[in-house]
Amino acid sequence: MSTTLPNARTSAPEPRFTGLVEAARALQPRTVALRRQVHRNPEQGLDLPATQAAIQHSLAGLPLEITTGKSSTSLVAVLRGARPGPTVLLRGDMDALPLQEETGLAYASEVAGSMHACGHDTHVAMLASAARLLSSRRDALTGQVVFMFQPGEEGMHGAKHMLDEGLLDVAGTPVEKAFALHITSTLQSGVVVSRPGPTMASADTFHVTITGRGGHGAMPHDATDPIPPAAALVGALQTMVARRVNVHRPAVVSVTNIKAGTTTNIIPETALVEGTIRTLSEDTRALVHQELQQVCEHVAAAHGCTARVRVIAGYPVTVNDDEVGPHVLDVTAAALGSRWAAPMDDPLMGAEDFSYVLQRVPGAMSFLGACPRGVDLAQAEPNHSNRVLFDEAAMEHGVVVHTAFALDALR
């Protein structure tokens, strides 16, 4: 498998980015080696000691001030430039997913039931190599770079843990810009996409317990069956979205789990309906929470039952800064060539806890394509599949874009 991308520039990079591609290419064996080490040994959640140790070893010898987390195995490294100035933050998440890998890779996961199926292993490797590349260019930096190696992105609010521990003040001056790059298997390898405004959705879960009165399956008139209202909710919630939510402020409400009953001849007392809520604005998020409560209670009441509704808040909407979001493409084009930068047409309805950082700091979550060579984009296994593959050559561009973003911000 090739580990480099073709050089498709049609013009020289801007002077401040001269040599970045060549330097990232020279670091590519190191980048790939760290990625594969982390991929073989995936860890989930907030406690990732082996991953943290691998990162520390990779950063050894660099002029970095390193601190580790208290409530998690996070790692923060600060690089101080040649002159005082503002602070910029670059983030890479570290945690894996609860999947049994079926890629057939020579460096596949050696941990049963755990896999880097969302590419966080590549994020770690790209950020570590960007730290090395920026360390070699300290003289070009007016200010500080904070490298944020974050556990617990997959539903564990790891970014919030780091923020609560003072992440944004670790360099002595507040972070003024923040950037994260997420790899994806369903974009052309090496291409970076970005956009202003809402970029990824909020993610909340709902849990509805419908209570009736149990009885014999042969005599439903002597019971109050909770299953019909549970079934009716599936359609009613879609109607609620279609009729109560502004079409220009989209929302997704998906029922993903229904549980009721124990056997064929018993009407159960309760039925459980669960699912996910995704929105692209906080106003719509609040509206859906309110409407969902009413729909569930009223549908249950129409069938003679009651409904207890719990909505558990997840990550907020990921909102890119109106200037920083599109500026990522300017930086990418200046460093790599215009063919590698593309506007992101639509937001994703997936969620990200980098949203917590972007609530407090202007910045951007952008995406790096890594569709495997020879695979049609439409046929590529997506992130979170236990068969997903990423073209490692794309990491070269990820290292360049991380580095260029910092160099641009700290000119």
C-alpha positions as CSV (number, residue, x, y, z in Angstrom):
1,M,0.0,0.0,0.0
2,S,1.4,3.4,-1.0
3,T,2.1,5.7,2.0
4,T,2.5,9.0,0.0
5,L,0.1,11.0,-2.2
6,P,1.0,12.2,-5.7
7,N,2.3,15.8,-5.8
8,A,-0.3,17.6,-7.8
9,R,0.6,21.2,-7.2
10,T,0.4,23.5,-10.2
11,S,2.3,26.4,-8.4
12,A,4.8,26.8,-5.6
13,P,3.4,27.0,-2.0
14,E,3.4,30.4,-0.3
15,P,6.8,31.2,1.1
16,R,5.8,30.6,4.7
17,F,4.8,27.0,3.8
18,T,7.8,26.2,1.6
19,G,9.1,22.7,2.4
20,L,6.1,21.6,4.5
21,V,5.0,18.9,2.1
22,E,8.6,17.5,1.8
23,A,9.0,17.6,5.5
24,A,5.7,15.8,6.2
25,R,6.7,13.2,3.6
26,A,10.0,12.7,5.3
27,L,8.1,12.1,8.6
28,Q,5.6,9.8,6.9
29,P,7.3,6.5,8.1
30,R,7.2,7.8,11.7
31,T,3.5,8.9,11.3
32,V,2.5,5.5,9.9
33,A,4.4,3.6,12.6
34,L,2.7,5.5,15.4
35,R,-0.7,5.1,13.7
36,R,-0.2,1.3,13.4
37,Q,1.1,1.0,17.0
38,V,-2.1,2.7,18.3
39,H,-4.3,0.8,15.9
40,R,-3.0,-2.6,17.2
41,N,-3.6,-1.6,20.8
42,P,-7.0,0.3,20.9
43,E,-8.3,1.6,24.1
44,Q,-11.8,3.0,24.8
45,G,-13.2,5.7,27.0
46,L,-11.3,8.1,29.3
47,D,-8.6,5.8,30.5
48,L,-6.1,5.1,27.7
49,P,-2.7,4.6,29.4
50,A,-1.0,2.7,26.6
51,T,-2.1,5.3,24.0
52,Q,-0.9,8.1,26.3
53,A,2.4,6.4,26.7
54,A,2.8,5.9,23.0
55,I,2.2,9.6,22.4
56,Q,4.7,10.6,25.1
57,H,7.3,8.4,23.6
58,S,6.7,9.9,20.2
59,L,7.1,13.4,21.5
60,A,10.2,12.7,23.5
61,G,13.1,15.0,22.9
62,L,10.9,17.8,21.4
63,P,10.9,21.3,23.1
64,L,7.4,20.8,24.5
65,E,5.9,21.4,27.9
66,I,3.8,18.3,28.6
67,T,1.1,17.8,31.2
68,T,-1.3,14.9,31.7
69,G,-4.9,14.9,32.8
70,K,-6.3,14.2,36.3
71,S,-9.8,12.9,35.4
72,S,-8.6,11.1,32.3
73,T,-5.4,10.1,30.5
74,S,-5.4,13.2,28.4
75,L,-2.1,14.8,27.3
76,V,-1.4,18.4,26.6
77,A,1.8,19.7,25.0
78,V,2.8,23.3,24.6
79,L,5.2,24.6,22.1
80,R,6.5,28.1,22.6
81,G,7.5,30.1,19.6
82,A,10.5,32.4,19.2
83,R,8.5,35.4,20.1
84,P,5.5,36.0,22.5
85,G,2.1,36.2,20.9
86,P,-1.3,34.5,20.8
87,T,-2.1,30.8,21.4
88,V,-3.5,28.4,18.9
89,L,-4.9,24.9,19.7
90,L,-4.6,21.8,17.6
91,R,-6.6,18.7,18.7
92,G,-6.4,15.0,18.1
93,D,-8.7,12.5,19.8
94,M,-7.4,9.1,21.0
95,D,-10.1,6.6,21.8
96,A,-11.4,3.6,20.0
97,L,-14.9,2.0,19.5
98,P,-16.4,-1.3,20.9
99,L,-16.2,-3.2,17.6
100,Q,-14.6,-6.5,16.5
101,E,-12.3,-5.6,13.7
102,E,-12.7,-7.4,10.4
103,T,-10.4,-5.5,8.0
104,G,-7.8,-8.2,7.5
105,L,-5.0,-5.7,8.0
106,A,-1.6,-7.0,9.1
107,Y,-1.7,-4.5,11.9
108,A,-5.3,-5.1,12.9
109,S,-6.5,-4.7,16.5
110,E,-5.1,-7.2,18.9
111,V,-7.7,-6.4,21.5
112,A,-11.0,-8.4,21.2
113,G,-14.0,-6.2,20.8
114,S,-12.1,-2.9,20.4
115,M,-11.2,-1.1,17.2
116,H,-10.1,2.2,15.9
117,A,-13.0,2.4,13.5
118,C,-13.3,6.2,13.5
119,G,-9.7,7.0,12.6
120,H,-8.6,8.4,15.9
121,D,-5.4,6.5,15.6
122,T,-4.6,8.6,12.5
123,H,-5.5,11.7,14.4
124,V,-3.0,10.9,17.1
125,A,-0.3,10.2,14.6
126,M,-0.9,13.3,12.5
127,L,-0.9,15.6,15.5
128,A,2.3,14.0,16.9
129,S,4.1,14.6,13.5
130,A,2.7,18.1,13.3
131,A,4.2,18.8,16.8
132,R,7.5,17.5,15.5
133,L,7.3,19.6,12.3
134,L,6.3,22.8,14.2
135,S,9.1,22.2,16.7
136,S,11.5,22.4,13.9
137,R,10.0,25.7,12.8
138,R,9.8,27.5,16.2
139,D,11.6,30.5,14.8
140,A,8.6,31.1,12.5
141,L,6.1,31.2,15.4
142,T,5.0,34.3,17.2
143,G,3.1,32.7,20.1
144,Q,2.3,29.3,21.4
145,V,0.8,26.1,20.0
146,V,-1.2,23.8,22.3
147,F,-1.4,20.2,21.2
148,M,-4.6,18.6,22.7
149,F,-4.5,14.8,22.8
150,Q,-8.0,13.9,24.0
151,P,-9.5,10.6,25.2
152,G,-13.2,9.9,25.5
153,E,-14.6,11.5,22.4
154,E,-16.9,8.6,21.7
155,G,-19.7,9.7,24.0
156,M,-17.6,10.3,27.1
157,H,-17.3,14.1,26.9
158,G,-13.5,14.0,27.0
159,A,-13.1,17.5,25.7
160,K,-15.2,18.8,28.5
161,H,-13.0,17.0,31.1
162,M,-10.0,18.8,29.6
163,L,-11.6,22.2,29.5
164,D,-12.6,21.8,33.1
165,E,-9.0,21.1,34.0
166,G,-7.8,24.4,32.4
167,L,-6.9,23.4,28.8
168,L,-7.5,26.9,27.4
169,D,-5.1,28.5,29.8
170,V,-2.3,26.0,29.9
171,A,0.0,28.1,27.8
172,G,-0.3,31.2,30.1
173,T,-2.3,33.1,27.5
174,P,-5.8,32.2,26.4
175,V,-6.3,30.1,23.2
176,E,-7.5,32.4,20.4
177,K,-8.0,29.8,17.6
178,A,-8.7,26.1,17.6
179,F,-8.5,23.5,14.9
180,A,-9.4,19.8,14.6
181,L,-9.1,17.6,11.5
182,H,-11.3,14.4,11.3
183,I,-10.4,11.7,8.8
184,T,-13.1,10.1,6.7
185,S,-13.1,7.1,4.4
186,T,-15.8,8.5,2.1
187,L,-13.9,11.4,0.6
188,Q,-11.2,11.4,-1.9
189,S,-7.8,10.7,-0.3
190,G,-5.9,13.8,0.6
191,V,-8.7,16.3,0.1
192,V,-9.6,18.7,2.9
193,V,-13.2,20.0,3.3
194,S,-14.4,22.7,5.6
195,R,-17.3,25.2,6.0
196,P,-18.5,28.0,8.2
197,G,-21.3,27.7,10.7
198,P,-23.0,24.5,11.9
199,T,-20.9,21.6,10.7
200,M,-22.0,18.7,12.9
201,A,-25.2,18.1,14.9
202,S,-26.1,18.0,18.5
203,A,-26.7,14.4,19.8
204,D,-29.2,13.7,22.5
205,T,-31.0,10.4,23.4
206,F,-34.6,9.9,24.4
207,H,-36.0,7.1,26.6
208,V,-39.8,6.7,26.8
209,T,-41.4,4.3,29.2
210,I,-45.1,3.7,28.3
211,T,-47.1,2.1,31.2
212,G,-50.4,0.4,30.8
213,R,-51.9,-2.6,32.5
214,G,-50.7,-6.1,31.8
215,G,-53.0,-9.1,31.1
216,H,-53.6,-12.1,28.9
217,G,-52.9,-11.9,25.2
218,A,-56.2,-13.5,24.5
219,M,-58.2,-10.9,26.4
220,P,-56.8,-7.5,25.5
221,H,-60.0,-5.8,26.6
222,D,-59.1,-6.7,30.2
223,A,-55.7,-5.0,29.9
224,T,-54.3,-1.7,28.7
225,D,-51.7,-2.6,26.1
226,P,-48.7,-0.3,26.0
227,I,-47.5,-1.8,22.7
228,P,-49.9,0.0,20.3
229,P,-48.9,3.5,21.6
230,A,-45.2,2.4,21.4
231,A,-45.8,1.5,17.7
232,A,-47.8,4.6,17.1
233,L,-44.9,6.8,18.4
234,V,-42.6,5.7,15.6
235,G,-44.9,7.5,13.0
236,A,-46.0,10.3,15.3
237,L,-42.5,11.4,16.0
238,Q,-41.7,11.7,12.3
239,T,-44.9,13.7,11.8
240,M,-43.8,16.0,14.6
241,V,-40.5,16.6,12.9
242,A,-42.2,17.2,9.5
243,R,-44.9,19.5,10.9
244,R,-43.3,21.3,13.9
245,V,-39.7,21.8,12.9
246,N,-38.7,24.6,10.4
247,V,-37.4,22.9,7.2
248,H,-34.5,25.3,7.1
249,R,-33.4,24.2,10.6
250,P,-33.2,20.4,10.2
251,A,-33.7,17.8,12.8
252,V,-33.5,14.0,12.9
253,V,-35.5,11.9,15.4
254,S,-34.8,8.2,15.0
255,V,-36.5,5.5,17.1
256,T,-33.7,2.9,17.3
257,N,-34.9,0.5,20.1
258,I,-38.3,-0.8,21.2
259,K,-38.6,-3.4,24.0
260,A,-41.7,-4.9,25.4
261,G,-43.0,-8.2,26.7
262,T,-41.6,-11.6,27.6
263,T,-43.6,-14.2,25.7
264,T,-46.4,-14.6,23.1
265,N,-49.5,-14.8,25.3
266,I,-48.8,-12.0,27.8
267,I,-49.7,-8.3,27.3
268,P,-46.9,-6.5,29.2
269,E,-47.3,-3.7,31.6
270,T,-44.7,-1.5,30.0
271,A,-43.0,-0.8,26.7
272,L,-39.7,1.1,26.2
273,V,-39.0,3.3,23.2
274,E,-35.6,4.8,22.7
275,G,-33.7,6.8,20.1
276,T,-31.6,9.7,19.1
277,I,-32.2,13.4,18.4
278,R,-29.9,15.3,16.0
279,T,-30.2,19.1,15.3
280,L,-28.1,21.8,13.8
281,S,-29.2,24.7,16.1
282,E,-29.8,25.1,19.8
283,D,-33.2,26.6,19.1
284,T,-34.4,23.6,17.2
285,R,-32.8,21.3,19.8
286,A,-34.9,22.9,22.5
287,L,-38.1,22.8,20.4
288,V,-37.6,19.1,19.6
289,H,-37.1,18.3,23.3
290,Q,-40.4,20.1,24.1
291,E,-42.4,18.6,21.3
292,L,-41.2,15.1,21.9
293,Q,-42.4,15.2,25.5
294,Q,-45.9,16.4,24.4
295,V,-46.2,13.8,21.6
296,C,-45.2,10.9,23.8
297,E,-47.5,11.9,26.6
298,H,-50.5,12.5,24.3
299,V,-50.1,9.4,22.2
300,A,-49.8,7.3,25.3
301,A,-52.9,9.0,26.8
302,A,-54.9,8.4,23.7
303,H,-54.4,4.7,24.3
304,G,-55.2,4.9,28.0
305,C,-51.5,4.7,29.0
306,T,-49.0,7.1,30.6
307,A,-45.6,8.0,29.3
308,R,-42.4,8.9,31.3
309,V,-40.0,10.7,29.0
310,R,-36.3,11.2,29.7
311,V,-34.1,13.2,27.3
312,I,-30.4,12.9,28.0
313,A,-28.3,15.7,26.6
314,G,-25.3,14.8,24.6
315,Y,-22.9,16.9,22.6
316,P,-23.9,20.4,21.5
317,V,-23.9,21.5,17.8
318,T,-20.5,21.8,16.4
319,V,-20.3,25.3,15.0
320,N,-17.3,26.5,13.0
321,D,-16.4,30.1,13.1
322,D,-17.6,32.1,10.1
323,E,-14.1,33.2,9.3
324,V,-12.0,30.3,10.5
325,G,-14.1,27.6,8.9
326,P,-13.6,28.7,5.3
327,H,-10.1,30.0,6.0
328,V,-8.9,26.5,6.5
329,L,-9.4,26.0,2.8
330,D,-7.3,29.0,2.0
331,V,-4.5,27.6,4.2
332,T,-4.9,24.2,2.6
333,A,-4.7,25.6,-0.9
334,A,-1.7,27.7,0.0
335,A,0.2,24.8,1.5
336,L,-0.9,21.9,-0.7
337,G,-2.5,23.3,-3.9
338,S,-6.0,24.3,-4.7
339,R,-7.1,20.8,-5.9
340,W,-6.8,19.5,-2.3
341,A,-9.2,22.1,-0.8
342,A,-13.0,21.9,-1.3
343,P,-16.0,23.5,0.4
344,M,-18.1,21.3,2.5
345,D,-21.6,21.6,1.0
346,D,-23.7,20.2,3.9
347,P,-23.3,19.6,7.6
348,L,-23.0,16.1,9.0
349,M,-25.7,14.8,11.4
350,G,-23.0,13.0,13.4
351,A,-21.8,14.7,16.6
352,E,-18.4,15.8,18.0
353,D,-17.3,16.9,21.4
354,F,-14.9,19.3,19.9
355,S,-18.1,21.4,19.9
356,Y,-17.3,22.2,23.6
357,V,-14.1,23.9,22.5
358,L,-15.7,25.7,19.6
359,Q,-18.3,27.1,22.1
360,R,-15.5,29.0,23.7
361,V,-12.9,29.6,21.0
362,P,-13.2,30.6,17.3
363,G,-12.1,27.7,15.3
364,A,-13.0,24.9,12.9
365,M,-13.7,21.2,12.7
366,S,-12.6,20.1,9.1
367,F,-12.4,16.8,7.4
368,L,-9.6,14.9,5.6
369,G,-10.5,12.4,2.9
370,A,-8.8,9.0,3.1
371,C,-10.8,6.7,0.7
372,P,-8.6,3.7,0.0
373,R,-6.9,3.6,-3.4
374,G,-9.0,1.8,-6.0
375,V,-12.2,1.9,-4.0
376,D,-15.2,3.8,-5.3
377,L,-16.3,6.5,-2.9
378,A,-19.9,5.2,-2.9
379,Q,-18.6,1.7,-2.0
380,A,-16.1,2.7,0.8
381,E,-16.9,1.3,4.2
382,P,-17.8,4.3,6.4
383,N,-16.4,5.4,9.7
384,H,-17.7,3.3,12.5
385,S,-17.7,0.2,10.3
386,N,-15.6,-2.7,11.6
387,R,-14.4,-3.1,8.0
388,V,-13.4,0.6,7.5
389,L,-10.1,1.3,5.8
390,F,-8.2,4.6,5.6
391,D,-5.5,5.4,3.0
392,E,-2.5,6.1,5.2
393,A,-1.0,8.4,2.5
394,A,-3.7,11.0,3.4
395,M,-2.0,11.5,6.8
396,E,0.8,13.4,5.0
397,H,-1.7,16.1,4.1
398,G,-3.1,16.0,7.6
399,V,0.3,16.8,9.0
400,V,0.8,19.6,6.6
401,V,-2.6,21.2,7.3
402,H,-2.2,21.1,11.0
403,T,1.2,22.7,10.7
404,A,0.1,25.3,8.2
405,F,-2.9,26.3,10.3
406,A,-0.6,27.0,13.2
407,L,2.0,28.8,11.1
408,D,-0.7,31.0,9.6
409,A,-2.3,31.8,12.9
410,L,1.1,32.7,14.5
411,R,2.7,34.7,11.7
